[in-house]
Amino acid sequence: MPNGQNKKLDKTKLILEVIAIPIQTVAALIVIISLLNVTGKISTNNKLLRSQAYYNFLSLGHRPLELFIDNPNLAESIVRCDKDAHEVSEIEWKKCSHYYLMMINNWEYMYYQNRDESIPQQFWPGVDEYYKSQVTTSGYGRFWSENKFAFNDPFNSYAKAYFIVVPSPKKEAIDEEE
């Protein structure tokens, strides 16, 4: 190749390199702006998801309370179960048991939402204390002793410390026969 063509190629290469630097800089800026935009959208979406998770809890969590308030017969049954879960009829115990299941499911739901950081952290302590104060009755104790298998770890291990121990009537009958 003649020497003049090499110089021309070197000059063209230098021009292309000089032009490429600002183009690469603009492309890098576009990528950075796009990433910042996506980060902002993710942050907004995370806030919306947390808000939705809390709304879901309120919708689900308040339902048993609404049932208690709206249904005096259910409320009376639950009060009797709370006092002495072994002194209620089988039908009453079934009502109470289903009510307790809904309440503990709500506690479990919030437990996992808190672990996943899906709800604002300031909500958990109050919710947790509320449920811990509820499960200290004879009714919840009996429910837990009969149905704790329905709740897996880690929630099961966490919650079991807060239930009072209430022997099942079947176990008491066996103990009396011996």
C-alpha positions in Angstrom: 0.0 0.0 0.0 1.4 3.4 -0.9 2.4 5.7 2.0 -0.3 8.2 1.2 -3.1 5.7 1.6 -1.7 4.7 5.0 -1.8 8.3 6.1 -5.3 8.7 4.8 -6.4 5.6 6.6 -4.7 6.7 9.8 -6.4 10.1 9.5 -9.8 8.5 8.9 -9.3 6.2 11.9 -8.4 9.1 14.1 -11.5 11.1 13.0 -13.7 8.0 13.7 -12.1 7.6 17.2 -12.7 11.3 18.0 -16.3 11.0 16.9 -16.8 7.7 18.7 -15.9 9.2 22.2 -18.8 11.6 22.4 -21.2 9.0 20.9 -20.1 6.4 23.5 -20.4 9.1 26.3 -24.0 9.9 25.2 -24.8 6.2 25.0 -23.5 5.6 28.5 -25.5 8.6 29.8 -28.7 7.2 28.1 -28.0 3.8 29.8 -27.5 5.5 33.2 -30.7 7.6 32.8 -32.7 4.5 31.8 -31.4 2.7 34.9 -32.3 5.6 37.2 -35.8 5.6 35.6 -36.2 1.9 36.1 -35.0 2.2 39.7 -37.5 4.9 40.4 -40.3 2.8 38.9 -39.3 -0.2 41.0 -39.3 1.9 44.2 -42.7 3.2 43.4 -44.0 -0.3 42.6 -42.5 -1.6 45.9 -44.4 1.0 47.8 -47.6 0.1 45.9 -47.1 -3.6 46.7 -46.5 -2.8 50.4 -49.7 -0.7 50.4 -51.6 -3.5 48.7 -50.2 -6.1 51.2 -51.4 -4.0 54.1 -54.7 -3.4 52.5 -55.1 -7.2 52.0 -54.3 -7.8 55.6 -56.9 -5.2 56.8 -59.5 -6.7 54.5 -58.8 -10.3 55.7 -57.8 -9.4 59.3 -60.9 -7.4 60.0 -63.3 -10.0 58.7 -63.4 -12.2 61.8 -63.8 -9.1 63.9 -66.7 -8.0 61.7 -68.3 -11.5 62.2 -67.9 -11.1 65.9 -69.5 -7.7 66.0 -72.3 -8.5 63.5 -73.3 -11.9 64.9 -74.2 -11.9 68.7 -74.6 -15.6 68.7 -71.1 -16.1 67.4 -69.8 -13.5 69.9 -71.4 -15.3 72.8 -70.0 -18.6 71.7 -66.5 -17.2 71.4 -66.7 -15.6 74.8 -67.8 -19.0 76.3 -65.0 -20.8 74.4 -62.5 -18.2 75.6 -63.5 -18.8 79.3 -63.5 -22.7 79.1 -63.2 -24.4 75.8 -64.2 -27.8 77.3 -67.5 -26.5 78.6 -69.1 -25.8 75.2 -71.2 -27.9 72.9 -69.6 -29.5 69.9 -71.4 -27.1 67.6 -70.2 -24.1 69.6 -66.7 -25.5 69.6 -66.8 -25.9 65.8 -67.9 -22.2 65.5 -65.1 -21.1 67.8 -62.5 -23.3 66.2 -63.3 -21.8 62.7 -63.1 -18.3 64.2 -59.8 -19.1 65.8 -58.5 -20.5 62.6 -59.3 -17.3 60.8 -57.6 -15.2 63.5 -54.4 -17.3 63.6 -54.3 -17.4 59.8 -54.3 -13.6 59.9 -51.5 -13.5 62.4 -49.5 -16.0 60.3 -50.1 -13.9 57.1 -48.8 -10.8 58.9 -45.8 -12.8 60.3 -44.7 -13.7 56.8 -45.5 -10.3 55.3 -43.2 -8.8 58.0 -40.4 -11.4 57.4 -40.6 -10.6 53.7 -40.6 -6.8 54.4 -43.8 -6.6 52.4 -45.4 -4.3 55.0 -44.1 -1.1 56.6 -42.0 -2.3 59.6 -43.8 -0.1 62.0 -47.1 -2.1 61.7 -45.7 -5.4 62.8 -45.1 -4.7 66.6 -48.7 -3.6 67.2 -50.2 -6.4 65.1 -48.0 -9.0 66.8 -48.8 -7.8 70.3 -52.5 -7.8 69.5 -52.5 -11.4 68.4 -50.2 -12.5 71.3 -52.7 -11.0 73.7 -55.6 -12.8 72.0 -54.2 -16.3 72.1 -53.9 -16.6 75.9 -57.5 -17.9 76.4 -58.7 -21.4 77.0 -60.3 -21.5 73.5 -57.2 -20.5 71.6 -55.2 -22.9 73.8 -57.5 -25.8 73.0 -57.5 -24.8 69.3 -53.7 -24.8 69.2 -53.4 -28.1 70.9 -55.7 -29.7 68.4 -54.7 -27.9 65.3 -51.1 -26.7 65.5 -50.2 -29.2 62.8 -52.0 -26.8 60.3 -49.2 -24.2 60.7 -45.7 -24.8 59.4 -42.4 -23.5 60.7 -41.1 -21.0 61.2 -44.5 -19.5 62.3 -45.4 -22.6 64.3 -42.3 -22.4 66.4 -42.7 -18.7 66.8 -46.4 -18.8 67.8 -46.5 -21.8 70.1 -44.8 -19.9 72.9 -47.8 -17.7 73.3 -50.6 -20.2 73.6 -51.6 -21.6 77.0 -51.6 -25.3 77.3 -55.1 -26.8 77.4 -55.2 -30.5 77.4 -57.7 -31.9 75.0 -60.8 -33.5 76.5 -59.9 -36.8 74.8 -56.5 -36.9 76.6 -58.2 -36.0 80.0 -60.6 -38.9 79.5 -57.8 -41.3 78.8 -55.8 -40.1 81.8 -58.8 -40.6 84.1 -59.3 -44.2 82.9 -55.8 -45.1 83.8 
